[in-house]
Amino acid sequence: MKRILLLVLFVTTIAHSQERNFEDEVSKIAKKIEKITKQEKDSLKIKVKSINDKLEKKTITQEEAKKLKKEAAELHATRIETRVSVQERKLQQLVQDKTNGKIANVDETDGFDFKIFDKTIFHFDSYEKRKKKKQNKRTTTQFVFALGVNNVLTSSEFSSLNDSDYKFWQSHFYELGFTWKTRFSKDPSKLYFKYGISFLWNNLRAKNNQYHVVNGNQTVLSTHINNLSESRLRHVQMTFPMHIELDLSKNKTNSDKEVIDNTHDSFQFGIGGFFGFKLGTRQYLEYTNAQGVDVEEVQKAGFNTNVINYGLSAYASYKGCGLYAKYDLNPLFKGTSTRNISLGVRFDIN
C-alpha cells in the first residue's frame, strides 16, 4: 500500500512539475519577445539621434536625413519580425506539445493565465498593425511651393494679354502652403480631396514708365515724371485652396497581400478653386530724381483692391512636380473687369 501511495505521489508531483514548466517556458518566450522588441527600438532611437545630430551639424541634408531614418526604421522592423518569428515558432510548438499531452493535459480550469499572450505574444502583431495603418493612412500632408508669371485679363478675354499694361515675364507670383490630401474611399483608390492653406504674393510690374495712382474710388495707371527703374504693385493674400485630385500612382502590396495606398509616384491631376482674403497691398517705386538722388518708395494703401478673393485653379504634375494655373473670379480693382491670372510650376512635397 505504501508503494502505491508513493507511486501516486510521484506521478502527481511530476505532472504538476510539467505544468509549471510549461508556464515557465511560455513566460520565458514572452520575455524574450519583449526583450527583442526593446533592443531593436532602442537601437533605432540611437540611430535616429545620430542622424539628427548630423542634420543639426549640416553634414547631411533634410532629404538625406529623412531617407536614412526611413531605411533605419525598415531595417529594425525587419529585424524584429525575423527574431520574433523564431520565438513564435517555439511557442506554437510548445502549445502543440501540451495540447497533444506531451507535457500535460490542458484543462479549462488548470489555472493557466493566457493574459501572457495578450500582453506579450501578440505585442508584435499590434506593432505590425500600427505599422500597416501608418503606411495606409487615409489622409496625408504636403508642403506646397509654386512660382511663375502673373498678369491680368480684361473682361476674361485671353486676347487682352496682348494689350496688357503689365510686363508678362517680369510680373511674378509666389505661393507657399500646406495641404491635406484625403482619400474619398476607405480602401486604396485614385481619387482624393485636397485642401489646405496658402500665402500668395502676386506682383504686377507696369509698362511704359507707369505707376498706380488712387483717384477717389478708382485706381488708374499714370505716367511718372521720373524715369522709373522699378514700378511694382504687390498684392498679398491668404487663401484656402480645394481640389479634386486624381493620383495615378500604382498602389503597393505588403507581405500580407494587402493593398497599400501609394501617392505622388506617378501623374497627378487636380481641379478646383480657392477663396481667401487680402492681407495687404504695396507699391514699390525706384527712380533717380532731378537732383541725381536714387529714390526708393514704398507706398502702402488699399489701392481699391478687393478684400475678398476667390477663383479657379488646376494643376498637372508628375511625382509632385508640374504645371499650375489659377484665375481670380473677382476683379483685382473695385469697379473694373480686370482679373488676376497666374501660370507657373508647382511642387507638392509629400
DATA-V482184 format. One record per residue. N is the residue number from 1. RES is the residue in one small letter. PHI is phi in degrees with one decimal (999 if undefined). D_FIRST is the distance of its C-alpha to the first C-alpha in whole Angstrom. Layout:
n=N res=RES phi=PHI d_first=D_FIRST
n=N res=RES phi=PHI d_first=D_FIRST
//
This chain:
n=1 res=m phi=999 d_first=0
n=2 res=k phi=-61.6 d_first=4
n=3 res=r phi=-63.4 d_first=5
n=4 res=i phi=-63.2 d_first=5
n=5 res=l phi=-61.8 d_first=6
n=6 res=l phi=-64.8 d_first=9
n=7 res=l phi=-65.0 d_first=10
n=8 res=v phi=-61.4 d_first=11
n=9 res=l phi=-61.6 d_first=12
n=10 res=f phi=-64.8 d_first=14
n=11 res=v phi=-62.1 d_first=16
n=12 res=t phi=-61.8 d_first=17
n=13 res=t phi=-63.8 d_first=18
n=14 res=i phi=-63.7 d_first=20
n=15 res=a phi=-61.4 d_first=21
n=16 res=h phi=-64.1 d_first=23
n=17 res=s phi=-64.3 d_first=24
n=18 res=q phi=-62.6 d_first=26
n=19 res=e phi=-64.2 d_first=27
n=20 res=r phi=-65.7 d_first=29
n=21 res=n phi=-63.6 d_first=30
n=22 res=f phi=-61.0 d_first=32
n=23 res=e phi=-63.9 d_first=34
n=24 res=d phi=-62.7 d_first=34
n=25 res=e phi=-65.4 d_first=36
n=26 res=v phi=-62.6 d_first=38
n=27 res=s phi=-62.0 d_first=39
n=28 res=k phi=-63.0 d_first=40
n=29 res=i phi=-63.6 d_first=42
n=30 res=a phi=-59.4 d_first=44
n=31 res=k phi=-65.7 d_first=45
n=32 res=k phi=-64.0 d_first=46
n=33 res=i phi=-63.2 d_first=48
n=34 res=e phi=-61.2 d_first=50
n=35 res=k phi=-65.5 d_first=51
n=36 res=i phi=-60.0 d_first=52
n=37 res=t phi=-59.4 d_first=54
n=38 res=k phi=-65.0 d_first=55
n=39 res=q phi=-59.1 d_first=56
n=40 res=e phi=-68.2 d_first=59
n=41 res=k phi=-65.7 d_first=60
n=42 res=d phi=-64.0 d_first=61
n=43 res=s phi=-63.2 d_first=63
n=44 res=l phi=-64.2 d_first=65
n=45 res=k phi=-60.1 d_first=66
n=46 res=i phi=-63.3 d_first=67
n=47 res=k phi=-64.3 d_first=69
n=48 res=v phi=-62.0 d_first=70
n=49 res=k phi=-62.1 d_first=72
n=50 res=s phi=-63.0 d_first=73
n=51 res=i phi=-65.1 d_first=75
n=52 res=n phi=-63.0 d_first=76
n=53 res=d phi=-63.1 d_first=77
n=54 res=k phi=-64.2 d_first=79
n=55 res=l phi=-66.7 d_first=81
n=56 res=e phi=-65.1 d_first=82
n=57 res=k phi=-80.5 d_first=84
n=58 res=k phi=62.2 d_first=85
n=59 res=t phi=-84.7 d_first=84
n=60 res=i phi=-133.9 d_first=83
n=61 res=t phi=-86.9 d_first=84
n=62 res=q phi=-59.8 d_first=82
n=63 res=e phi=-66.3 d_first=82
n=64 res=e phi=-65.6 d_first=80
n=65 res=a phi=-63.0 d_first=78
n=66 res=k phi=-60.7 d_first=77
n=67 res=k phi=-66.0 d_first=76
n=68 res=l phi=-63.9 d_first=74
n=69 res=k phi=-64.4 d_first=72
n=70 res=k phi=-63.3 d_first=72
n=71 res=e phi=-64.0 d_first=71
n=72 res=a phi=-65.3 d_first=68
n=73 res=a phi=-63.1 d_first=67
n=74 res=e phi=-64.9 d_first=66
n=75 res=l phi=-61.7 d_first=65
n=76 res=h phi=-73.9 d_first=62
n=77 res=a phi=-64.4 d_first=61
n=78 res=t phi=-66.8 d_first=61
n=79 res=r phi=-64.7 d_first=59
n=80 res=i phi=-61.3 d_first=56
n=81 res=e phi=-60.3 d_first=56
n=82 res=t phi=-68.0 d_first=55
n=83 res=r phi=-70.7 d_first=53
n=84 res=v phi=-70.0 d_first=51
n=85 res=s phi=-59.5 d_first=51
n=86 res=v phi=-63.0 d_first=48
n=87 res=q phi=-67.6 d_first=46
n=88 res=e phi=-64.7 d_first=46
n=89 res=r phi=-66.3 d_first=45
n=90 res=k phi=-63.0 d_first=42
n=91 res=l phi=-64.4 d_first=41
n=92 res=q phi=-59.9 d_first=42
n=93 res=q phi=-66.5 d_first=39
n=94 res=l phi=-63.9 d_first=37
n=95 res=v phi=-64.5 d_first=37
n=96 res=q phi=-64.4 d_first=37
n=97 res=d phi=-62.8 d_first=34
n=98 res=k phi=-69.5 d_first=32
n=99 res=t phi=-62.8 d_first=33
n=100 res=n phi=-79.5 d_first=32
n=101 res=g phi=84.2 d_first=29
n=102 res=k phi=-73.3 d_first=29
n=103 res=i phi=-109.1 d_first=28
n=104 res=a phi=-167.5 d_first=26
n=105 res=n phi=-70.9 d_first=27
n=106 res=v phi=-87.2 d_first=30
n=107 res=d phi=-121.0 d_first=30
n=108 res=e phi=-62.2 d_first=33
n=109 res=t phi=-112.0 d_first=31
n=110 res=d phi=-79.2 d_first=29
n=111 res=g phi=84.1 d_first=32
n=112 res=f phi=-72.2 d_first=34
n=113 res=d phi=-94.3 d_first=37
n=114 res=f phi=-79.7 d_first=40
n=115 res=k phi=-63.5 d_first=42
n=116 res=i phi=-55.9 d_first=42
n=117 res=f phi=-64.8 d_first=44
n=118 res=d phi=-61.0 d_first=47
n=119 res=k phi=-87.1 d_first=47
n=120 res=t phi=-125.8 d_first=47
n=121 res=i phi=-62.5 d_first=47
n=122 res=f phi=-95.6 d_first=49
n=123 res=h phi=-61.4 d_first=52
n=124 res=f phi=-67.3 d_first=53
n=125 res=d phi=-60.1 d_first=54
n=126 res=s phi=-64.2 d_first=56
n=127 res=y phi=-60.2 d_first=58
n=128 res=e phi=-64.7 d_first=59
n=129 res=k phi=-63.9 d_first=60
n=130 res=r phi=-63.7 d_first=62
n=131 res=k phi=-63.2 d_first=63
n=132 res=k phi=-65.8 d_first=64
n=133 res=k phi=-62.6 d_first=66
n=134 res=k phi=-64.9 d_first=68
n=135 res=q phi=-67.6 d_first=69
n=136 res=n phi=-110.7 d_first=70
n=137 res=k phi=-62.0 d_first=72
n=138 res=r phi=-76.7 d_first=74
n=139 res=t phi=-119.6 d_first=76
n=140 res=t phi=-122.4 d_first=78
n=141 res=t phi=-123.8 d_first=80
n=142 res=q phi=-141.1 d_first=83
n=143 res=f phi=-97.2 d_first=86
n=144 res=v phi=-114.5 d_first=90
n=145 res=f phi=-134.4 d_first=93
n=146 res=a phi=-140.2 d_first=96
n=147 res=l phi=-156.3 d_first=100
n=148 res=g phi=169.9 d_first=103
n=149 res=v phi=-97.8 d_first=106
n=150 res=n phi=-132.6 d_first=107
n=151 res=n phi=-158.9 d_first=110
n=152 res=v phi=-131.3 d_first=112
n=153 res=l phi=-112.4 d_first=113
n=154 res=t phi=-105.2 d_first=116
n=155 res=s phi=56.4 d_first=115
n=156 res=s phi=60.2 d_first=112
n=157 res=e phi=-100.9 d_first=114
n=158 res=f phi=-65.2 d_first=113
n=159 res=s phi=-64.7 d_first=117
n=160 res=s phi=-69.1 d_first=117
n=161 res=l phi=-62.6 d_first=116
n=162 res=n phi=-65.4 d_first=119
n=163 res=d phi=-108.8 d_first=121
n=164 res=s phi=-64.8 d_first=118
n=165 res=d phi=-84.0 d_first=119
n=166 res=y phi=-120.2 d_first=116
n=167 res=k phi=-69.2 d_first=116
n=168 res=f phi=-72.9 d_first=113
n=169 res=w phi=-80.4 d_first=111
n=170 res=q phi=-95.7 d_first=112
n=171 res=s phi=-95.4 d_first=110
n=172 res=h phi=-118.7 d_first=106
n=173 res=f phi=-130.9 d_first=103
n=174 res=y phi=-136.6 d_first=100
n=175 res=e phi=-137.7 d_first=97
n=176 res=l phi=-125.9 d_first=93
n=177 res=g phi=-158.9 d_first=91
n=178 res=f phi=-136.2 d_first=87
n=179 res=t phi=-128.1 d_first=85
n=180 res=w phi=-114.7 d_first=82
n=181 res=k phi=-125.7 d_first=82
n=182 res=t phi=-113.0 d_first=79
n=183 res=r phi=-70.8 d_first=78
n=184 res=f phi=-66.9 d_first=79
n=185 res=s phi=-96.5 d_first=76
n=186 res=k phi=-68.9 d_first=73
n=187 res=d phi=-85.4 d_first=72
n=188 res=p phi=-53.6 d_first=74
n=189 res=s phi=-151.2 d_first=77
n=190 res=k phi=-114.0 d_first=81
n=191 res=l phi=-107.9 d_first=83
n=192 res=y phi=-137.1 d_first=83
n=193 res=f phi=-109.3 d_first=84
n=194 res=k phi=-113.6 d_first=86
n=195 res=y phi=-148.0 d_first=87
n=196 res=g phi=177.1 d_first=87
n=197 res=i phi=-137.0 d_first=90
n=198 res=s phi=-139.2 d_first=93
n=199 res=f phi=-117.2 d_first=96
n=200 res=l phi=-117.5 d_first=99
n=201 res=w phi=-119.7 d_first=102
n=202 res=n phi=-99.9 d_first=105
n=203 res=n phi=-114.3 d_first=108
n=204 res=l phi=-126.8 d_first=112
n=205 res=r phi=-103.9 d_first=114
n=206 res=a phi=-76.5 d_first=118
n=207 res=k phi=-89.4 d_first=121
n=208 res=n phi=53.8 d_first=124
n=209 res=n phi=60.6 d_first=124
n=210 res=q phi=-99.6 d_first=123
n=211 res=y phi=-148.3 d_first=121
n=212 res=h phi=-87.6 d_first=119
n=213 res=v phi=-127.8 d_first=121
n=214 res=v phi=-86.3 d_first=120
n=215 res=n phi=-124.5 d_first=123
n=216 res=g phi=68.6 d_first=122
n=217 res=n phi=-89.9 d_first=120
n=218 res=q phi=-122.9 d_first=120
n=219 res=t phi=-118.5 d_first=119
n=220 res=v phi=-124.8 d_first=122
n=221 res=l phi=-93.4 d_first=122
n=222 res=s phi=-134.4 d_first=125
n=223 res=t phi=-79.5 d_first=127
n=224 res=h phi=-79.9 d_first=126
n=225 res=i phi=-73.7 d_first=130
n=226 res=n phi=-105.4 d_first=128
n=227 res=n phi=-80.6 d_first=126
n=228 res=l phi=-79.0 d_first=123
n=229 res=s phi=-92.8 d_first=120
n=230 res=e phi=-148.9 d_first=117
n=231 res=s phi=-143.6 d_first=117
n=232 res=r phi=-133.0 d_first=114
n=233 res=l phi=-105.6 d_first=112
n=234 res=r phi=-112.5 d_first=108
n=235 res=h phi=-117.6 d_first=107
n=236 res=v phi=-103.9 d_first=103
n=237 res=q phi=-132.2 d_first=100
n=238 res=m phi=-111.7 d_first=97
n=239 res=t phi=-128.8 d_first=96
n=240 res=f phi=-123.6 d_first=93
n=241 res=p phi=-78.0 d_first=92
n=242 res=m phi=-141.5 d_first=90
n=243 res=h phi=-137.4 d_first=90
n=244 res=i phi=-93.8 d_first=88
n=245 res=e phi=-115.8 d_first=87
n=246 res=l phi=-106.7 d_first=86
n=247 res=d phi=-109.6 d_first=84
n=248 res=l phi=-90.2 d_first=84
n=249 res=s phi=-60.8 d_first=81
n=250 res=k phi=-78.0 d_first=79
n=251 res=n phi=-68.2 d_first=75
n=252 res=k phi=-103.8 d_first=72
n=253 res=t phi=-124.6 d_first=69
n=254 res=n phi=-85.7 d_first=66
n=255 res=s phi=-65.9 d_first=63
n=256 res=d phi=-93.7 d_first=61
n=257 res=k phi=66.0 d_first=64
n=258 res=e phi=-88.9 d_first=65
n=259 res=v phi=-79.9 d_first=69
n=260 res=i phi=-108.0 d_first=70
n=261 res=d phi=-63.8 d_first=74
n=262 res=n phi=-132.2 d_first=76
n=263 res=t phi=-130.6 d_first=79
n=264 res=h phi=57.5 d_first=83
n=265 res=d phi=-120.3 d_first=82
n=266 res=s phi=-156.7 d_first=85
n=267 res=f phi=-85.4 d_first=88
n=268 res=q phi=-127.1 d_first=88
n=269 res=f phi=-129.1 d_first=91
n=270 res=g phi=-128.5 d_first=91
n=271 res=i phi=-141.4 d_first=94
n=272 res=g phi=176.1 d_first=94
n=273 res=g phi=-164.2 d_first=96
n=274 res=f phi=-156.3 d_first=96
n=275 res=f phi=-145.1 d_first=97
n=276 res=g phi=-179.1 d_first=98
n=277 res=f phi=-149.6 d_first=100
n=278 res=k phi=-77.6 d_first=103
n=279 res=l phi=-98.0 d_first=102
n=280 res=g phi=172.2 d_first=105
n=281 res=t phi=-134.1 d_first=109
n=282 res=r phi=-136.9 d_first=111
n=283 res=q phi=-119.8 d_first=114
n=284 res=y phi=-112.7 d_first=114
n=285 res=l phi=-124.5 d_first=118
n=286 res=e phi=-133.1 d_first=119
n=287 res=y phi=-164.6 d_first=123
n=288 res=t phi=-109.7 d_first=125
n=289 res=n phi=-78.2 d_first=128
n=290 res=a phi=-63.4 d_first=132
n=291 res=q phi=-89.5 d_first=131
n=292 res=g phi=80.5 d_first=129
n=293 res=v phi=-93.0 d_first=126
n=294 res=d phi=-74.4 d_first=123
n=295 res=v phi=-117.7 d_first=121
n=296 res=e phi=-122.4 d_first=118
n=297 res=e phi=-110.4 d_first=117
n=298 res=v phi=-122.7 d_first=114
n=299 res=q phi=-105.3 d_first=115
n=300 res=k phi=-105.3 d_first=112
n=301 res=a phi=-162.7 d_first=113
n=302 res=g phi=-77.0 d_first=112
n=303 res=f phi=52.4 d_first=114
n=304 res=n phi=58.4 d_first=114
n=305 res=t phi=-83.6 d_first=111
n=306 res=n phi=-71.1 d_first=108
n=307 res=v phi=-77.1 d_first=105
n=308 res=i phi=-92.1 d_first=103
n=309 res=n phi=-125.4 d_first=102
n=310 res=y phi=-156.1 d_first=101
n=311 res=g phi=-178.0 d_first=101
n=312 res=l phi=-113.9 d_first=100
n=313 res=s phi=-152.9 d_first=98
n=314 res=a phi=-156.5 d_first=96
n=315 res=y phi=-151.6 d_first=95
n=316 res=a phi=-135.8 d_first=94
n=317 res=s phi=-132.2 d_first=91
n=318 res=y phi=-128.7 d_first=89
n=319 res=k phi=54.3 d_first=86
n=320 res=g phi=85.2 d_first=88
n=321 res=c phi=-128.1 d_first=91
n=322 res=g phi=-173.4 d_first=94
n=323 res=l phi=-90.5 d_first=97
n=324 res=y phi=-144.6 d_first=98
n=325 res=a phi=-141.3 d_first=100
n=326 res=k phi=-146.1 d_first=101
n=327 res=y phi=-140.1 d_first=104
n=328 res=d phi=-77.2 d_first=104
n=329 res=l phi=-85.1 d_first=105
n=330 res=n phi=-91.0 d_first=107
n=331 res=p phi=-62.8 d_first=110
n=332 res=l phi=-67.3 d_first=110
n=333 res=f phi=-107.6 d_first=113
n=334 res=k phi=-61.7 d_first=114
n=335 res=g phi=75.2 d_first=117
n=336 res=t phi=-127.1 d_first=117
n=337 res=s phi=-110.5 d_first=115
n=338 res=t phi=-87.3 d_first=114
n=339 res=r phi=-126.0 d_first=110
n=340 res=n phi=-76.7 d_first=108
n=341 res=i phi=-134.6 d_first=107
n=342 res=s phi=-133.8 d_first=104
n=343 res=l phi=-133.9 d_first=103
n=344 res=g phi=-174.2 d_first=101
n=345 res=v phi=-118.2 d_first=98
n=346 res=r phi=-134.3 d_first=94
n=347 res=f phi=-125.2 d_first=91
n=348 res=d phi=-105.9 d_first=88
n=349 res=i phi=-94.2 d_first=85
n=350 res=n phi=-77.5 d_first=82
//
